[in-house]
Amino acid sequence: MRAPIPYLLEDSSVRESPDGTLPLLSALVVLRETGRPSGGLFKLARRTPYMRPGDDLELWVEEINRLAHHFSTD
C-alpha cells in the first residue's frame, strides 16, 4: 500500500487546478533522500489536462518558476 502523502499531493494539485491551467503545488514537495520530487509529480504533470512538456528536471524547474510567478502576482 502506498503512503497517503502522494494521494494528498495529487488531490491538492487537482483541486487547485482541475483544468490544468495553474501550476502544480505538489512541485514544492521533495523527497528527503534526493531533494527532488517523487515520480508521482511527473506522472500527474504529464497526464490530461496538465500535459507538461520536457524531461523531469526541465518540467520541475518550469513548474517551480510558474509557481513563483503565480504567487508573486497575487
N, C-alpha and C positions, 0 to 999 in steps of 0.2 A: 504494500500500500504506500502511495506517495504521501509525503508530509503535507499538511494543509497550506503551507506558505505559497507554493506555486499556484494553487487554486485561488487563493485570496488575491494574489498579484494579478492573475489573469482577470478575475472578476472585477477588480478595481479599474483596470485599464478598459475593459469592455463597457463598464457602466459610465466611465468618464467620457468615452468616445465611441459610442456604438456605431457611428457611421465611418469611423476611421480617420476623421479629419484632424483630431487633436493628437498631440504627442502622447506616447505611452508612458504613464507614470512608473510602470514597473522597470523602466530602463535605469532608474536610480538605485535599484537594489542589486547588490553584487554578492557573490559568494566569498566568504572569508578566506577560503583556501586559494582562490585565484585572483580576487579583486575584479572579477568580471561577472556579468550576468549569467544566469543559468541558460541552458538551451531552450527553456520554455519561452523566454522573451523572443528569441529569434523565430521560433515556430509561430508564435502569436503574430509577430510583426510581418511575417510573410504570407499569412492567410488573409482571405477576404474578410472584411473590407479594407484592411490596413495596407497590404501589398507593398511593403517597404523594400526597396532595391538594395543591392550591394552585398558584399561579404559581411560576415558577422561584425568585425571591427568597424567597418565603414558604416554599417547600419546603426550600431550602438552610438558611435560618435555623432552621427546625424540626429539621432533621437534625443541625445543629451542637448545638442545645440537647439533643437526645436523646443525642448522644454525650457531652456534658458530664455529663449526669445518669447515664448508664450507667457511666462511668468514675469518678464521684465516689462511687458506692455499692458499688463492688467492693472 
